[in-house]
Each structure stands twice: as structure tokens, then as C-alpha cells.
Amino acid sequence: MLRVVAALNGAEYVDTYGPTVGHDMCKAPADRWIEPLQPASPAAPAHPNAKGEAAMAGAVLRQLDRRHRY
């Protein structure tokens, strides 16, 4: 749905979910990028922690890099 809405509005969609696969809230604190309902790190429940945010930022930066290559 997000990809379609982005396309309909002339925006570019970047998949930030894909990089987090395998790092879900059921993983050990050292391995997860999404916090459980009772977070163990500074993050909102069921939201990305610092590692997850860094992974999503990396996905966006890679897309920008691909888009701006000459």
C-alpha cells in the first residue's frame, strides 16, 4: 500500500522493512532491531530501536546513492 500511495503522489518508495527481517522483537536484545511491548532499550514499544533506525537510514541512503550515480 505504501509503495502504491508513493507512486500515485510522485514520491519514491524505499523498503525499510526488508532490512529488519530476522531482527524482530522476538530476538535477543543484542540481535533485535524492533523492541517488544516492554522495550529493553530507549524505543517505543513495537518500534525500531537505534539499530533498527540505523538499518532503515542505511536503506534510504543506499537508494539515494543509486539514484544519484552518473
mmCIF file of the N, C-alpha and C atoms, coordinates in Angstrom:
data_MODEL
# 
_entry.id   MODEL 
# 
loop_
_atom_site.group_PDB 
_atom_site.id 
_atom_site.type_symbol 
_atom_site.label_atom_id 
_atom_site.label_alt_id 
_atom_site.label_comp_id 
_atom_site.label_asym_id 
_atom_site.label_entity_id 
_atom_site.label_seq_id 
_atom_site.pdbx_PDB_ins_code 
_atom_site.Cartn_x 
_atom_site.Cartn_y 
_atom_site.Cartn_z 
_atom_site.occupancy 
_atom_site.B_iso_or_equiv 
_atom_site.pdbx_formal_charge 
_atom_site.auth_seq_id 
_atom_site.auth_comp_id 
_atom_site.auth_asym_id 
_atom_site.auth_atom_id 
_atom_site.pdbx_PDB_model_num 
ATOM 1   N N  . MET A 1 1  ? 0.810  -1.170  0.000   1.00 0.00 ? 1  MET A N  1 
ATOM 2   C CA . MET A 1 1  ? 0.000  0.000   0.000   1.00 0.00 ? 1  MET A CA 1 
ATOM 3   C C  . MET A 1 1  ? 0.871  1.258   0.000   1.00 0.00 ? 1  MET A C  1 
ATOM 4   N N  . LEU A 1 2  ? 1.923  1.274   0.797   1.00 0.00 ? 2  LEU A N  1 
ATOM 5   C CA . LEU A 1 2  ? 2.788  2.447   0.844   1.00 0.00 ? 2  LEU A CA 1 
ATOM 6   C C  . LEU A 1 2  ? 3.468  2.700   -0.498  1.00 0.00 ? 2  LEU A C  1 
ATOM 7   N N  . ARG A 1 3  ? 3.890  1.628   -1.157  1.00 0.00 ? 3  ARG A N  1 
ATOM 8   C CA . ARG A 1 3  ? 4.531  1.764   -2.468  1.00 0.00 ? 3  ARG A CA 1 
ATOM 9   C C  . ARG A 1 3  ? 3.553  2.375   -3.475  1.00 0.00 ? 3  ARG A C  1 
ATOM 10  N N  . VAL A 1 4  ? 2.310  1.934   -3.458  1.00 0.00 ? 4  VAL A N  1 
ATOM 11  C CA . VAL A 1 4  ? 1.292  2.440   -4.392  1.00 0.00 ? 4  VAL A CA 1 
ATOM 12  C C  . VAL A 1 4  ? 0.988  3.906   -4.106  1.00 0.00 ? 4  VAL A C  1 
ATOM 13  N N  . VAL A 1 5  ? 0.783  4.245   -2.844  1.00 0.00 ? 5  VAL A N  1 
ATOM 14  C CA . VAL A 1 5  ? 0.467  5.627   -2.488  1.00 0.00 ? 5  VAL A CA 1 
ATOM 15  C C  . VAL A 1 5  ? 1.640  6.548   -2.849  1.00 0.00 ? 5  VAL A C  1 
ATOM 16  N N  . ALA A 1 6  ? 2.855  6.097   -2.611  1.00 0.00 ? 6  ALA A N  1 
ATOM 17  C CA . ALA A 1 6  ? 4.019  6.902   -3.000  1.00 0.00 ? 6  ALA A CA 1 
ATOM 18  C C  . ALA A 1 6  ? 4.015  7.142   -4.501  1.00 0.00 ? 6  ALA A C  1 
ATOM 19  N N  . ALA A 1 7  ? 3.816  6.102   -5.287  1.00 0.00 ? 7  ALA A N  1 
ATOM 20  C CA . ALA A 1 7  ? 3.808  6.227   -6.748  1.00 0.00 ? 7  ALA A CA 1 
ATOM 21  C C  . ALA A 1 7  ? 2.697  7.162   -7.218  1.00 0.00 ? 7  ALA A C  1 
ATOM 22  N N  . LEU A 1 8  ? 1.530  7.044   -6.623  1.00 0.00 ? 8  LEU A N  1 
ATOM 23  C CA . LEU A 1 8  ? 0.410  7.899   -7.015  1.00 0.00 ? 8  LEU A CA 1 
ATOM 24  C C  . LEU A 1 8  ? 0.657  9.374   -6.715  1.00 0.00 ? 8  LEU A C  1 
ATOM 25  N N  . ASN A 1 9  ? 1.551  9.631   -5.787  1.00 0.00 ? 9  ASN A N  1 
ATOM 26  C CA . ASN A 1 9  ? 1.841  11.008  -5.391  1.00 0.00 ? 9  ASN A CA 1 
ATOM 27  C C  . ASN A 1 9  ? 3.209  11.490  -5.836  1.00 0.00 ? 9  ASN A C  1 
ATOM 28  N N  . GLY A 1 10 ? 3.831  10.747  -6.751  1.00 0.00 ? 10 GLY A N  1 
ATOM 29  C CA . GLY A 1 10 ? 5.112  11.169  -7.309  1.00 0.00 ? 10 GLY A CA 1 
ATOM 30  C C  . GLY A 1 10 ? 6.286  11.051  -6.359  1.00 0.00 ? 10 GLY A C  1 
ATOM 31  N N  . ALA A 1 11 ? 6.144  10.230  -5.338  1.00 0.00 ? 11 ALA A N  1 
ATOM 32  C CA . ALA A 1 11 ? 7.227  10.034  -4.373  1.00 0.00 ? 11 ALA A CA 1 
ATOM 33  C C  . ALA A 1 11 ? 7.897  8.691   -4.630  1.00 0.00 ? 11 ALA A C  1 
ATOM 34  N N  . GLU A 1 12 ? 9.117  8.569   -4.216  1.00 0.00 ? 12 GLU A N  1 
ATOM 35  C CA . GLU A 1 12 ? 9.853  7.313   -4.355  1.00 0.00 ? 12 GLU A CA 1 
ATOM 36  C C  . GLU A 1 12 ? 9.725  6.511   -3.064  1.00 0.00 ? 12 GLU A C  1 
ATOM 37  N N  . TYR A 1 13 ? 9.394  5.251   -3.192  1.00 0.00 ? 13 TYR A N  1 
ATOM 38  C CA . TYR A 1 13 ? 9.246  4.366   -2.036  1.00 0.00 ? 13 TYR A CA 1 
ATOM 39  C C  . TYR A 1 13 ? 10.569 3.665   -1.761  1.00 0.00 ? 13 TYR A C  1 
ATOM 40  N N  . VAL A 1 14 ? 10.933 3.584   -0.503  1.00 0.00 ? 14 VAL A N  1 
ATOM 41  C CA . VAL A 1 14 ? 12.116 2.830   -0.083  1.00 0.00 ? 14 VAL A CA 1 
ATOM 42  C C  . VAL A 1 14 ? 11.655 1.789   0.925   1.00 0.00 ? 14 VAL A C  1 
ATOM 43  N N  . ASP A 1 15 ? 11.985 0.538   0.668   1.00 0.00 ? 15 ASP A N  1 
ATOM 44  C CA . ASP A 1 15 ? 11.622 -0.551  1.578   1.00 0.00 ? 15 ASP A CA 1 
ATOM 45  C C  . ASP A 1 15 ? 12.508 -0.489  2.814   1.00 0.00 ? 15 ASP A C  1 
ATOM 46  N N  . THR A 1 16 ? 11.943 -0.098  3.938   1.00 0.00 ? 16 THR A N  1 
ATOM 47  C CA . THR A 1 16 ? 12.698 -0.090  5.194   1.00 0.00 ? 16 THR A CA 1 
ATOM 48  C C  . THR A 1 16 ? 12.351 -1.294  6.060   1.00 0.00 ? 16 THR A C  1 
ATOM 49  N N  . TYR A 1 17 ? 11.376 -2.095  5.618   1.00 0.00 ? 17 TYR A N  1 
ATOM 50  C CA . TYR A 1 17 ? 11.018 -3.309  6.349   1.00 0.00 ? 17 TYR A CA 1 
ATOM 51  C C  . TYR A 1 17 ? 11.996 -4.438  6.040   1.00 0.00 ? 17 TYR A C  1 
ATOM 52  N N  . GLY A 1 18 ? 12.325 -4.618  4.796   1.00 0.00 ? 18 GLY A N  1 
ATOM 53  C CA . GLY A 1 18 ? 13.197 -5.717  4.369   1.00 0.00 ? 18 GLY A CA 1 
ATOM 54  C C  . GLY A 1 18 ? 14.474 -5.854  5.187   1.00 0.00 ? 18 GLY A C  1 
ATOM 55  N N  . PRO A 1 19 ? 15.189 -4.757  5.409   1.00 0.00 ? 19 PRO A N  1 
ATOM 56  C CA . PRO A 1 19 ? 16.437 -4.877  6.175   1.00 0.00 ? 19 PRO A CA 1 
ATOM 57  C C  . PRO A 1 19 ? 16.249 -5.351  7.612   1.00 0.00 ? 19 PRO A C  1 
ATOM 58  N N  . THR A 1 20 ? 15.048 -5.213  8.144   1.00 0.00 ? 20 THR A N  1 
ATOM 59  C CA . THR A 1 20 ? 14.831 -5.607  9.541   1.00 0.00 ? 20 THR A CA 1 
ATOM 60  C C  . THR A 1 20 ? 14.443 -7.078  9.702   1.00 0.00 ? 20 THR A C  1 
ATOM 61  N N  . VAL A 1 21 ? 14.172 -7.770  8.600   1.00 0.00 ? 21 VAL A N  1 
ATOM 62  C CA . VAL A 1 21 ? 13.766 -9.177  8.676   1.00 0.00 ? 21 VAL A CA 1 
ATOM 63  C C  . VAL A 1 21 ? 14.886 -9.978  9.353   1.00 0.00 ? 21 VAL A C  1 
ATOM 64  N N  . GLY A 1 22 ? 14.507 -10.764 10.331  1.00 0.00 ? 22 GLY A N  1 
ATOM 65  C CA . GLY A 1 22 ? 15.474 -11.544 11.091  1.00 0.00 ? 22 GLY A CA 1 
ATOM 66  C C  . GLY A 1 22 ? 15.956 -10.836 12.347  1.00 0.00 ? 22 GLY A C  1 
ATOM 67  N N  . HIS A 1 23 ? 15.473 -9.621  12.540  1.00 0.00 ? 23 HIS A N  1 
ATOM 68  C CA . HIS A 1 23 ? 15.865 -8.834  13.717  1.00 0.00 ? 23 HIS A CA 1 
ATOM 69  C C  . HIS A 1 23 ? 14.619 -8.367  14.468  1.00 0.00 ? 23 HIS A C  1 
ATOM 70  N N  . ASP A 1 24 ? 13.589 -9.219  14.493  1.00 0.00 ? 24 ASP A N  1 
ATOM 71  C CA . ASP A 1 24 ? 12.301 -8.837  15.073  1.00 0.00 ? 24 ASP A CA 1 
ATOM 72  C C  . ASP A 1 24 ? 12.338 -8.813  16.596  1.00 0.00 ? 24 ASP A C  1 
ATOM 73  N N  . MET A 1 25 ? 11.223 -8.414  17.182  1.00 0.00 ? 25 MET A N  1 
ATOM 74  C CA . MET A 1 25 ? 11.143 -8.231  18.629  1.00 0.00 ? 25 MET A CA 1 
ATOM 75  C C  . MET A 1 25 ? 11.278 -9.525  19.428  1.00 0.00 ? 25 MET A C  1 
ATOM 76  N N  . CYS A 1 26 ? 11.199 -10.672 18.777  1.00 0.00 ? 26 CYS A N  1 
ATOM 77  C CA . CYS A 1 26 ? 11.358 -11.946 19.485  1.00 0.00 ? 26 CYS A CA 1 
ATOM 78  C C  . CYS A 1 26 ? 12.824 -12.339 19.642  1.00 0.00 ? 26 CYS A C  1 
ATOM 79  N N  . LYS A 1 27 ? 13.718 -11.635 18.985  1.00 0.00 ? 27 LYS A N  1 
ATOM 80  C CA . LYS A 1 27 ? 15.146 -11.932 19.086  1.00 0.00 ? 27 LYS A CA 1 
ATOM 81  C C  . LYS A 1 27 ? 15.692 -11.419 20.414  1.00 0.00 ? 27 LYS A C  1 
ATOM 82  N N  . ALA A 1 28 ? 16.881 -11.880 20.753  1.00 0.00 ? 28 ALA A N  1 
ATOM 83  C CA . ALA A 1 28 ? 17.565 -11.408 21.964  1.00 0.00 ? 28 ALA A CA 1 
ATOM 84  C C  . ALA A 1 28 ? 17.855 -9.912  21.822  1.00 0.00 ? 28 ALA A C  1 
ATOM 85  N N  . PRO A 1 29 ? 17.944 -9.185  22.933  1.00 0.00 ? 29 PRO A N  1 
ATOM 86  C CA . PRO A 1 29 ? 18.184 -7.738  22.862  1.00 0.00 ? 29 PRO A CA 1 
ATOM 87  C C  . PRO A 1 29 ? 19.373 -7.344  21.974  1.00 0.00 ? 29 PRO A C  1 
ATOM 88  N N  . ALA A 1 30 ? 20.424 -8.126  21.970  1.00 0.00 ? 30 ALA A N  1 
ATOM 89  C CA . ALA A 1 30 ? 21.597 -7.785  21.157  1.00 0.00 ? 30 ALA A CA 1 
ATOM 90  C C  . ALA A 1 30 ? 21.345 -7.960  19.656  1.00 0.00 ? 30 ALA A C  1 
ATOM 91  N N  . ASP A 1 31 ? 20.358 -8.778  19.310  1.00 0.00 ? 31 ASP A N  1 
ATOM 92  C CA . ASP A 1 31 ? 20.100 -9.096  17.901  1.00 0.00 ? 31 ASP A CA 1 
ATOM 93  C C  . ASP A 1 31 ? 18.871 -8.404  17.316  1.00 0.00 ? 31 ASP A C  1 
ATOM 94  N N  . ARG A 1 32 ? 18.023 -7.845  18.149  1.00 0.00 ? 32 ARG A N  1 
ATOM 95  C CA . ARG A 1 32 ? 16.779 -7.280  17.612  1.00 0.00 ? 32 ARG A CA 1 
ATOM 96  C C  . ARG A 1 32 ? 16.945 -5.803  17.261  1.00 0.00 ? 32 ARG A C  1 
ATOM 97  N N  . TRP A 1 33 ? 16.192 -5.423  16.255  1.00 0.00 ? 33 TRP A N  1 
ATOM 98  C CA . TRP A 1 33 ? 16.150 -4.035  15.809  1.00 0.00 ? 33 TRP A CA 1 
ATOM 99  C C  . TRP A 1 33 ? 14.781 -3.426  16.057  1.00 0.00 ? 33 TRP A C  1 
ATOM 100 N N  . ILE A 1 34 ? 13.834 -4.251  16.477  1.00 0.00 ? 34 ILE A N  1 
ATOM 101 C CA . ILE A 1 34 ? 12.481 -3.811  16.825  1.00 0.00 ? 34 ILE A CA 1 
ATOM 102 C C  . ILE A 1 34 ? 12.260 -4.210  18.288  1.00 0.00 ? 34 ILE A C  1 
ATOM 103 N N  . GLU A 1 35 ? 11.808 -3.293  19.090  1.00 0.00 ? 35 GLU A N  1 
ATOM 104 C CA . GLU A 1 35 ? 11.632 -3.580  20.512  1.00 0.00 ? 35 GLU A CA 1 
ATOM 105 C C  . GLU A 1 35 ? 10.279 -4.243  20.774  1.00 0.00 ? 35 GLU A C  1 
ATOM 106 N N  . PRO A 1 36 ? 10.226 -5.113  21.790  1.00 0.00 ? 36 PRO A N  1 
ATOM 107 C CA . PRO A 1 36 ? 8.953  -5.754  22.154  1.00 0.00 ? 36 PRO A CA 1 
ATOM 108 C C  . PRO A 1 36 ? 8.037  -4.764  22.879  1.00 0.00 ? 36 PRO A C  1 
ATOM 109 N N  . LEU A 1 37 ? 6.907  -5.251  23.340  1.00 0.00 ? 37 LEU A N  1 
ATOM 110 C CA . LEU A 1 37 ? 5.942  -4.381  24.005  1.00 0.00 ? 37 LEU A CA 1 
ATOM 111 C C  . LEU A 1 37 ? 6.487  -3.780  25.298  1.00 0.00 ? 37 LEU A C  1 
ATOM 112 N N  . GLN A 1 38 ? 7.460  -4.442  25.903  1.00 0.00 ? 38 GLN A N  1 
ATOM 113 C CA . GLN A 1 38 ? 8.182  -3.872  27.043  1.00 0.00 ? 38 GLN A CA 1 
ATOM 114 C C  . GLN A 1 38 ? 9.631  -3.688  26.604  1.00 0.00 ? 38 GLN A C  1 
ATOM 115 N N  . PRO A 1 39 ? 9.974  -2.534  26.030  1.00 0.00 ? 39 PRO A N  1 
ATOM 116 C CA . PRO A 1 39 ? 11.304 -2.306  25.469  1.00 0.00 ? 39 PRO A CA 1 
ATOM 117 C C  . PRO A 1 39 ? 12.427 -2.478  26.485  1.00 0.00 ? 39 PRO A C  1 
ATOM 118 N N  . ALA A 1 40 ? 13.542 -2.977  25.995  1.00 0.00 ? 40 ALA A N  1 
ATOM 119 C CA . ALA A 1 40 ? 14.744 -3.111  26.822  1.00 0.00 ? 40 ALA A CA 1 
ATOM 120 C C  . ALA A 1 40 ? 15.740 -1.999  26.505  1.00 0.00 ? 40 ALA A C  1 
ATOM 121 N N  . SER A 1 41 ? 15.450 -1.204  25.497  1.00 0.00 ? 41 SER A N  1 
ATOM 122 C CA . SER A 1 41 ? 16.309 -0.077  25.134  1.00 0.00 ? 41 SER A CA 1 
ATOM 123 C C  . SER A 1 41 ? 15.420 1.136   24.887  1.00 0.00 ? 41 SER A C  1 
ATOM 124 N N  . PRO A 1 42 ? 16.022 2.314   24.788  1.00 0.00 ? 42 PRO A N  1 
ATOM 125 C CA . PRO A 1 42 ? 15.212 3.522   24.570  1.00 0.00 ? 42 PRO A CA 1 
ATOM 126 C C  . PRO A 1 42 ? 14.516 3.500   23.207  1.00 0.00 ? 42 PRO A C  1 
ATOM 127 N N  . ALA A 1 43 ? 13.312 3.025   23.182  1.00 0.00 ? 43 ALA A N  1 
ATOM 128 C CA . ALA A 1 43 ? 12.484 2.990   21.973  1.00 0.00 ? 43 ALA A CA 1 
ATOM 129 C C  . ALA A 1 43 ? 11.040 2.775   22.402  1.00 0.00 ? 43 ALA A C  1 
ATOM 130 N N  . ALA A 1 44 ? 10.137 3.195   21.559  1.00 0.00 ? 44 ALA A N  1 
ATOM 131 C CA . ALA A 1 44 ? 8.716  2.966   21.842  1.00 0.00 ? 44 ALA A CA 1 
ATOM 132 C C  . ALA A 1 44 ? 8.412  1.487   21.650  1.00 0.00 ? 44 ALA A C  1 
ATOM 133 N N  . PRO A 1 45 ? 7.436  0.951   22.362  1.00 0.00 ? 45 PRO A N  1 
ATOM 134 C CA . PRO A 1 45 ? 7.053  -0.449  22.178  1.00 0.00 ? 45 PRO A CA 1 
ATOM 135 C C  . PRO A 1 45 ? 6.682  -0.742  20.724  1.00 0.00 ? 45 PRO A C  1 
ATOM 136 N N  . ALA A 1 46 ? 7.159  -1.870  20.221  1.00 0.00 ? 46 ALA A N  1 
ATOM 137 C CA . ALA A 1 46 ? 6.886  -2.341  18.861  1.00 0.00 ? 46 ALA A CA 1 
ATOM 138 C C  . ALA A 1 46 ? 7.383  -1.363  17.794  1.00 0.00 ? 46 ALA A C  1 
ATOM 139 N N  . HIS A 1 47 ? 8.460  -0.657  18.106  1.00 0.00 ? 47 HIS A N  1 
ATOM 140 C CA . HIS A 1 47 ? 9.076  0.280   17.168  1.00 0.00 ? 47 HIS A CA 1 
ATOM 141 C C  . HIS A 1 47 ? 10.578 0.007   17.079  1.00 0.00 ? 47 HIS A C  1 
ATOM 142 N N  . PRO A 1 48 ? 11.227 0.537   16.048  1.00 0.00 ? 48 PRO A N  1 
ATOM 143 C CA . PRO A 1 48 ? 12.665 0.311   15.889  1.00 0.00 ? 48 PRO A CA 1 
ATOM 144 C C  . PRO A 1 48 ? 13.469 0.918   17.037  1.00 0.00 ? 48 PRO A C  1 
ATOM 145 N N  . ASN A 1 49 ? 14.529 0.210   17.406  1.00 0.00 ? 49 ASN A N  1 
ATOM 146 C CA . ASN A 1 49 ? 15.498 0.754   18.350  1.00 0.00 ? 49 ASN A CA 1 
ATOM 147 C C  . ASN A 1 49 ? 16.599 1.439   17.521  1.00 0.00 ? 49 ASN A C  1 
ATOM 148 N N  . ALA A 1 50 ? 17.694 1.822   18.139  1.00 0.00 ? 50 ALA A N  1 
ATOM 149 C CA . ALA A 1 50 ? 18.758 2.539   17.422  1.00 0.00 ? 50 ALA A CA 1 
ATOM 150 C C  . ALA A 1 50 ? 19.322 1.710   16.262  1.00 0.00 ? 50 ALA A C  1 
ATOM 151 N N  . LYS A 1 51 ? 19.482 0.401   16.461  1.00 0.00 ? 51 LYS A N  1 
ATOM 152 C CA . LYS A 1 51 ? 19.993 -0.452  15.374  1.00 0.00 ? 51 LYS A CA 1 
ATOM 153 C C  . LYS A 1 51 ? 19.000 -0.508  14.219  1.00 0.00 ? 51 LYS A C  1 
ATOM 154 N N  . GLY A 1 52 ? 17.711 -0.582  14.542  1.00 0.00 ? 52 GLY A N  1 
ATOM 155 C CA . GLY A 1 52 ? 16.683 -0.598  13.513  1.00 0.00 ? 52 GLY A CA 1 
ATOM 156 C C  . GLY A 1 52 ? 16.617 0.710   12.755  1.00 0.00 ? 52 GLY A C  1 
ATOM 157 N N  . GLU A 1 53 ? 16.713 1.812   13.472  1.00 0.00 ? 53 GLU A N  1 
ATOM 158 C CA . GLU A 1 53 ? 16.714 3.129   12.826  1.00 0.00 ? 53 GLU A CA 1 
ATOM 159 C C  . GLU A 1 53 ? 17.927 3.271   11.904  1.00 0.00 ? 53 GLU A C  1 
ATOM 160 N N  . ALA A 1 54 ? 19.084 2.792   12.353  1.00 0.00 ? 54 ALA A N  1 
ATOM 161 C CA . ALA A 1 54 ? 20.295 2.859   11.520  1.00 0.00 ? 54 ALA A CA 1 
ATOM 162 C C  . ALA A 1 54 ? 20.132 2.011   10.262  1.00 0.00 ? 54 ALA A C  1 
ATOM 163 N N  . ALA A 1 55 ? 19.511 0.842   10.388  1.00 0.00 ? 55 ALA A N  1 
ATOM 164 C CA . ALA A 1 55 ? 19.297 -0.022  9.222   1.00 0.00 ? 55 ALA A CA 1 
ATOM 165 C C  . ALA A 1 55 ? 18.342 0.632   8.227   1.00 0.00 ? 55 ALA A C  1 
ATOM 166 N N  . MET A 1 56 ? 17.293 1.261   8.737   1.00 0.00 ? 56 MET A N  1 
ATOM 167 C CA . MET A 1 56 ? 16.349 1.940   7.843   1.00 0.00 ? 56 MET A CA 1 
ATOM 168 C C  . MET A 1 56 ? 17.006 3.147   7.174   1.00 0.00 ? 56 MET A C  1 
ATOM 169 N N  . ALA A 1 57 ? 17.795 3.897   7.923   1.00 0.00 ? 57 ALA A N  1 
ATOM 170 C CA . ALA A 1 57 ? 18.513 5.030   7.332   1.00 0.00 ? 57 ALA A CA 1 
ATOM 171 C C  . ALA A 1 57 ? 19.472 4.545   6.254   1.00 0.00 ? 57 ALA A C  1 
ATOM 172 N N  . GLY A 1 58 ? 20.138 3.417   6.505   1.00 0.00 ? 58 GLY A N  1 
ATOM 173 C CA . GLY A 1 58 ? 21.039 2.846   5.507   1.00 0.00 ? 58 GLY A CA 1 
ATOM 174 C C  . GLY A 1 58 ? 20.310 2.485   4.226   1.00 0.00 ? 58 GLY A C  1 
ATOM 175 N N  . ALA A 1 59 ? 19.102 1.953   4.342   1.00 0.00 ? 59 ALA A N  1 
ATOM 176 C CA . ALA A 1 59 ? 18.314 1.613   3.155   1.00 0.00 ? 59 ALA A CA 1 
ATOM 177 C C  . ALA A 1 59 ? 17.989 2.860   2.345   1.00 0.00 ? 59 ALA A C  1 
ATOM 178 N N  . VAL A 1 60 ? 17.625 3.925   3.029   1.00 0.00 ? 60 VAL A N  1 
ATOM 179 C CA . VAL A 1 60 ? 17.314 5.183   2.336   1.00 0.00 ? 60 VAL A CA 1 
ATOM 180 C C  . VAL A 1 60 ? 18.565 5.757   1.686   1.00 0.00 ? 60 VAL A C  1 
ATOM 181 N N  . LEU A 1 61 ? 19.680 5.752   2.401   1.00 0.00 ? 61 LEU A N  1 
ATOM 182 C CA . LEU A 1 61 ? 20.926 6.284   1.841   1.00 0.00 ? 61 LEU A CA 1 
ATOM 183 C C  . LEU A 1 61 ? 21.399 5.481   0.638   1.00 0.00 ? 61 LEU A C  1 
ATOM 184 N N  . ARG A 1 62 ? 21.251 4.155   0.685   1.00 0.00 ? 62 ARG A N  1 
ATOM 185 C CA . ARG A 1 62 ? 21.631 3.329   -0.480  1.00 0.00 ? 62 ARG A CA 1 
ATOM 186 C C  . ARG A 1 62 ? 20.767 3.676   -1.689  1.00 0.00 ? 62 ARG A C  1 
ATOM 187 N N  . GLN A 1 63 ? 19.477 3.885   -1.460  1.00 0.00 ? 63 GLN A N  1 
ATOM 188 C CA . GLN A 1 63 ? 18.577 4.251   -2.558  1.00 0.00 ? 63 GLN A CA 1 
ATOM 189 C C  . GLN A 1 63 ? 18.970 5.608   -3.137  1.00 0.00 ? 63 GLN A C  1 
ATOM 190 N N  . LEU A 1 64 ? 19.277 6.557   -2.277  1.00 0.00 ? 64 LEU A N  1 
ATOM 191 C CA . LEU A 1 64 ? 19.712 7.873   -2.754  1.00 0.00 ? 64 LEU A CA 1 
ATOM 192 C C  . LEU A 1 64 ? 21.006 7.768   -3.531  1.00 0.00 ? 64 LEU A C  1 
ATOM 193 N N  . ASP A 1 65 ? 21.923 6.945   -3.053  1.00 0.00 ? 65 ASP A N  1 
ATOM 194 C CA . ASP A 1 65 ? 23.195 6.760   -3.736  1.00 0.00 ? 65 ASP A CA 1 
ATOM 195 C C  . ASP A 1 65 ? 22.980 6.169   -5.126  1.00 0.00 ? 65 ASP A C  1 
ATOM 196 N N  . ARG A 1 66 ? 22.118 5.154   -5.236  1.00 0.00 ? 66 ARG A N  1 
ATOM 197 C CA . ARG A 1 66 ? 21.822 4.546   -6.551  1.00 0.00 ? 66 ARG A CA 1 
ATOM 198 C C  . ARG A 1 66 ? 21.165 5.557   -7.476  1.00 0.00 ? 66 ARG A C  1 
ATOM 199 N N  . ARG A 1 67 ? 20.331 6.372   -6.929  1.00 0.00 ? 67 ARG A N  1 
ATOM 200 C CA . ARG A 1 67 ? 19.560 7.324   -7.746  1.00 0.00 ? 67 ARG A CA 1 
ATOM 201 C C  . ARG A 1 67 ? 20.453 8.447   -8.277  1.00 0.00 ? 67 ARG A C  1 
ATOM 202 N N  . HIS A 1 68 ? 21.498 8.802   -7.550  1.00 0.00 ? 68 HIS A N  1 
ATOM 203 C CA . HIS A 1 68 ? 22.317 9.943   -7.921  1.00 0.00 ? 68 HIS A CA 1 
ATOM 204 C C  . HIS A 1 68 ? 23.651 9.565   -8.572  1.00 0.00 ? 68 HIS A C  1 
ATOM 205 N N  . ARG A 1 69 ? 23.785 8.321   -8.950  1.00 0.00 ? 69 ARG A N  1 
ATOM 206 C CA . ARG A 1 69 ? 25.003 7.929   -9.669  1.00 0.00 ? 69 ARG A CA 1 
ATOM 207 C C  . ARG A 1 69 ? 24.921 8.403   -11.102 1.00 0.00 ? 69 ARG A C  1 
ATOM 208 N N  . TYR A 1 70 ? 26.040 8.769   -11.636 1.00 0.00 ? 70 TYR A N  1 
ATOM 209 C CA . TYR A 1 70 ? 26.068 9.271   -13.012 1.00 0.00 ? 70 TYR A CA 1 
ATOM 210 C C  . TYR A 1 70 ? 26.741 8.280   -13.934 1.00 0.00 ? 70 TYR A C  1 
# 
